[in-house]
Amino acid sequence: MTVQLVEQLKSLDQKHFLHPTSSIEEQQIYGPAAIFCEGKGIYLKDLGGKTYIDGMSSLWNVNIGHGRTEIAEVAKEQMEKLAFSSCFATFSNEPAIKLAAKIAQMAPGDLNTVFFTSGGSESNDTAIKLARHYWILKGQPNRQKIISRTLSYHGVAFGSTNATGIEGFRKFTNSPAPDFYYVNKDSAAELRKLILELGPENVAAFISEPVQGAGGVNVPKPDYFKEVREICDEYGVLFIADEVITGFGRTGKNFGIEHFGVVPDMMTFAKGVSSGYVQLGGVLISEKIHRDLCALSKGILMHGYTYSGHALACAVGLKNIEIIEREGLVQNAKEMGEEMLKGFQALQKKYDFIGKVRTFGLLGAIEFVKNRETGERFDPLLSPIAVKEMVKRGLILRTVTYDQDTLVFSPPLIITKDELNDILRIVDETLAYLQ
Ligand code: PLP
């Protein structure tokens, strides 16, 4: 495409397209940094012909990589046969039934029933509403309070925004949310304290990502979730695991919470279930909750989306999971995650402005500090500058700056050792340039 046509598209973008989670100011001055037009494997290409490594799997989601013909084929086949039919009330369709059964088989414990949505925010809203509804049915209508962790990210629908522990998302509007509470992300003892302060008879659920993604790839202490499970059981609080990033292999197991040896009461998922090829998400509920819902509900479940159980999306989800299993991508995430950690540690030795590094499967983070001893941060922060420099060098990563100065990594689960080394090489070259 000619430079002129690209410029034309950029100005149309600036005028007509309000980007999600964007710097509106930057967007208005510079326009889009890249207009992508092709993707293959871990690579993206823009209209100017430049190739980038997609070190974030786009938004932590394109786990099987870009441009998979098999997915295109199954989508075409399903679209020609039946793209969509409503699953309201008693109607159903084959891909939705098969995908629900497949996910139930993969999920830990007795998480055996799926409610489908179109993404992570809807999934967390659904889980919050189901938890509250559950307690109404159980004759404890005061149990409506929701507790989440500082720096958590659960989405931007109404409930999921209010459950999000990154304050900026809640400050976007002024709506007070009296039934949402936030607890120090590292302390199970503080969770107990907060439940007792609120009165256990008023608390519906505690929601948490097994490993926080957008908050900075924050990995909990090994026994954190065991304690959380015990506390929730002790006070009858439902435990919702938000597996939107960590589900479907990203952490080296099917679901992130499996690393911690506990089973939640509900689990939300999205992103990796379809690797971003179509919009899909959902909530898994335990057999106990399902049994109680069936036994106690009278009339209609007053919650559902037009696209709950979308036939095309579910067919794509099934094929995506088939690829993950056939290609051993869960194991690859584990192995490449170990390689990534070695690479981070080598960089840490080389650059004294690298503070903590961590990986959890194919999630990774490198923190920058001006001074390792005091933890003092750069001013201006280094990670946003580094990310811009890396884009110039053909690598897309993300920065987290809420309470840290961190580069985060979430490459596709198909990544090879050579491709991972390319990522690490570009990071190294960029840091050498910036130091
Ligand atoms: N939960 C987690 C852990 C996420 O990372 C995200 C998105 O990044 C969401 C929920 C929201 O998902 P969506 O953007 O699909 O609504």
Boltz pocket constraint, residues with backbone or C-beta under 6 A from the ligand:
constraints:
  - pocket:
      binder: B
      contacts: [[A, 59], [A, 118], [A, 119], [A, 120], [A, 121], [A, 122], [A, 124], [A, 153], [A, 154], [A, 155], [A, 156], [A, 209], [A, 213], [A, 214], [A, 242], [A, 243], [A, 244], [A, 245], [A, 270], [A, 271]]
      max_distance: 6.0
